[in-house]
Amino acid sequence: MKLRRKLVAGLIAATAIIGSATVAAQAATAYTPTGSTVTFAKTAGLSNITLTEIEANQMFPCSTFSMAGSVVSSGTSRSYGANGLALPSTTTGGCTNWWSAFTVTASGSWGMTVVGDTVGTVAPSRLTNVLLTVTMPQCTFSIGGVVNGTFDTATQRFTPVSGASGLTLTNIPAPTPSRPQTLCATLDFQVTDTIAVGGSWTNTGPAVGVANP
């Protein structure tokens, strides 16, 4: 178990170094989003959006996982990292895995930002302020952070990076008689464990554009 976690930690650190080198090479410092309302649905043809607890190697697939909102100040330039989309509405459902059905509840004010130069139609992007609570029998935990990925204006698709997404396990509430948390301990979930996001979302609303600057 300890060796597994050390190996995973090493891979995550190496990925972070590579990612920082890529960002350092960017030429622009700002971007301009355009559009109006947005509705990100699970990309057609996919069965699930899947959250994977990497260190424990446990998967949490949901057949429904959508986000909706609007472009923030369409046509106005802003720095990389400043939100271009506000996504206050998140819907999940059909969540089940090998041991039981479970729920994934979103909270907070999600957003999307561009973090680097657009190459062709693809902009390095991330979902921001992501907060999720996973609840299943004998285990409840929270996930938070960002989801790094790319947004392709041609396909209107946001695709998370492979591996650690930028989300981590942020809280495992203390057990109580009504919520024993036995399964969390059995699966070896630990705060700061990293989360991968499998699948992609496609905007089915009016097209969102991204220009530099």
SULSULMO-V627145 format. One record per pair of residues at least 6 apart in sequence whose ideal C-beta (glycine too) atoms are under 7 Angstrom apart, sorted by the first residue. I is the first residue (numbers start at 1). GAP is how many residues later the second one is. D is the distance in Angstrom with one decimal. If there is no record, write none. Layout:
# SULSULMO-V627145
i->[I/I]
gap->[GAP/GAP]
d->[D/D]
This chain:
# SULSULMO-V627145
i->[1/5/8/8/12/12/15/15/23/26/26/27/28/28/28/29/29/30/30/30/30/30/31/31/31/31/31/31/31/32/32/32/32/32/33/33/33/33/33/33/33/34/34/34/34/35/35/35/35/35/35/36/36/36/36/37/37/37/38/38/38/38/38/38/38/38/39/39/39/39/39/40/40/40/40/40/40/41/41/41/41/42/42/42/42/42/43/43/43/43/43/44/46/47/48/48/48/48/49/49/49/50/50/50/50/50/51/51/51/51/52/52/52/52/53/53/53/53/54/54/54/54/54/55/55/55/56/56/56/56/58/59/60/60/60/60/60/61/61/62/62/62/62/62/63/63/64/64/64/64/65/66/67/67/67/67/67/68/68/69/69/69/69/69/70/71/71/71/72/72/72/72/77/80/80/80/81/81/82/83/83/83/83/84/84/84/85/85/86/86/87/87/87/88/88/90/90/92/92/95/95/95/95/96/100/100/102/102/102/103/104/104/105/105/106/106/107/108/108/109/110/110/110/110/111/111/112/112/112/113/113/113/114/114/114/114/115/115/115/116/117/118/118/121/121/121/122/122/123/123/123/124/125/125/125/125/126/126/126/126/126/127/127/128/130/130/130/130/130/131/132/132/133/133/134/134/134/136/137/138/138/138/138/139/139/139/140/140/141/141/141/141/141/142/142/143/143/143/143/144/144/144/145/145/145/146/147/147/147/147/147/148/148/148/148/149/149/149/149/150/151/151/153/153/153/155/156/156/156/156/157/157/157/158/158/159/160/163/164/164/165/165/165/167/167/168/168/168/168/169/169/169/169/169/169/170/171/172/172/172/172/173/175]
gap->[187/50/46/47/152/182/148/149/93/90/91/90/89/184/185/50/51/47/48/49/50/183/47/49/83/179/180/181/182/43/44/45/179/181/38/41/51/52/175/176/177/37/40/41/175/36/39/171/172/173/174/34/35/38/170/33/168/169/30/31/32/33/47/165/167/170/27/29/164/165/166/26/27/118/161/162/163/25/160/161/163/7/23/24/157/159/114/156/157/158/159/158/153/16/13/14/15/151/13/16/150/9/10/11/148/149/9/92/144/146/7/143/144/146/116/136/140/142/110/139/140/141/142/135/138/139/131/132/133/137/129/38/35/37/42/44/74/34/36/30/31/32/33/42/30/31/27/28/29/30/27/25/20/22/23/43/134/19/21/16/17/18/19/20/16/13/14/137/11/12/13/14/136/34/35/36/32/34/31/28/29/30/45/28/29/30/26/27/23/25/23/24/25/21/22/16/20/12/14/6/7/8/9/6/36/37/32/33/34/32/28/30/27/28/25/26/24/21/23/20/17/18/19/20/17/18/13/15/16/12/13/15/9/10/11/96/9/10/11/8/95/92/94/31/32/33/28/30/27/28/87/26/24/25/26/33/20/21/22/23/40/19/20/18/14/15/16/17/37/13/10/11/7/9/6/7/9/47/46/42/43/44/45/42/44/45/33/39/28/30/31/43/48/28/29/24/26/27/52/23/24/26/21/22/23/20/13/18/19/20/50/12/13/17/18/9/10/11/12/9/7/59/55/56/57/47/46/47/51/52/43/44/45/42/43/41/37/33/30/32/30/31/32/28/30/24/25/26/27/20/21/22/23/24/26/21/20/9/12/17/19/6/6]
d->[6.5/5.5/6.0/5.5/5.0/6.1/6.2/6.5/5.8/4.8/4.7/5.7/5.2/4.3/5.4/6.3/6.2/5.0/6.2/5.4/6.6/3.7/6.9/6.4/4.4/5.8/6.7/5.5/6.3/6.4/6.7/4.6/4.7/6.5/5.3/6.5/3.6/6.9/6.3/6.8/5.7/6.7/5.0/5.5/4.1/4.2/5.8/5.7/6.3/4.0/6.2/6.3/6.1/6.7/5.0/5.1/5.0/6.3/6.6/5.7/6.2/6.7/5.8/5.3/5.0/6.0/6.9/4.7/6.5/5.0/4.3/6.1/4.3/6.5/3.9/6.9/5.5/4.8/6.5/6.2/5.3/5.6/5.7/6.8/6.4/6.4/6.2/6.8/4.5/6.4/4.6/7.0/5.2/6.6/3.7/5.9/5.5/6.3/5.6/3.8/4.2/5.5/6.6/4.3/3.9/6.1/4.3/7.0/5.7/6.2/5.0/6.7/4.2/6.5/6.8/6.4/5.7/6.3/6.3/6.7/4.7/6.8/5.6/7.0/4.6/6.7/5.1/5.2/5.7/6.6/5.7/6.0/6.6/6.1/6.7/7.0/6.1/6.9/6.4/5.2/6.6/5.8/4.1/5.7/7.0/3.3/6.4/6.0/3.9/4.9/5.1/4.9/4.5/6.9/5.2/6.4/6.7/6.7/4.3/5.9/4.6/4.0/5.5/6.3/6.0/6.5/5.9/6.2/5.5/5.9/6.4/5.4/5.1/6.1/5.1/6.5/5.6/6.0/6.2/3.8/6.8/5.2/6.3/6.0/5.6/6.0/5.8/4.0/6.9/5.5/4.1/5.9/6.4/5.6/7.0/3.6/6.3/4.4/6.6/6.6/5.1/6.2/5.4/6.9/5.4/5.4/6.0/6.2/3.6/4.9/5.6/5.6/6.9/4.7/6.7/5.7/4.7/5.1/4.0/5.7/6.2/6.8/5.4/5.9/4.5/5.9/6.1/5.6/6.8/6.5/6.0/5.8/4.8/6.9/5.2/5.8/5.1/6.4/5.8/3.7/5.8/5.7/5.6/5.4/4.7/4.0/5.1/5.0/6.6/5.1/4.7/5.9/5.9/5.9/4.1/6.5/4.8/6.1/4.7/6.5/6.6/6.1/4.0/5.4/6.3/6.1/6.2/5.9/6.2/5.0/6.9/4.5/6.8/5.0/6.9/5.6/6.8/7.0/6.8/5.3/6.4/4.4/4.1/5.9/3.8/4.1/5.9/6.2/5.8/6.6/4.8/6.2/6.0/5.0/4.2/5.3/5.9/6.4/5.6/6.8/6.9/4.3/5.1/4.5/5.5/4.0/5.2/4.7/5.7/6.2/5.4/7.0/4.9/6.0/4.7/5.7/5.2/4.2/5.4/5.5/4.9/6.9/6.7/5.8/5.6/6.8/5.6/3.9/6.1/6.6/5.4/7.0/4.8/6.3/4.9/4.3/4.1/5.8/4.2/6.4/5.9/5.6/4.5/3.9/6.9/5.5/6.5/5.6/6.4/6.2/6.9/5.7/6.6/4.3/6.7/6.5/6.5/6.8/5.4/6.1/6.2/7.0/4.0]
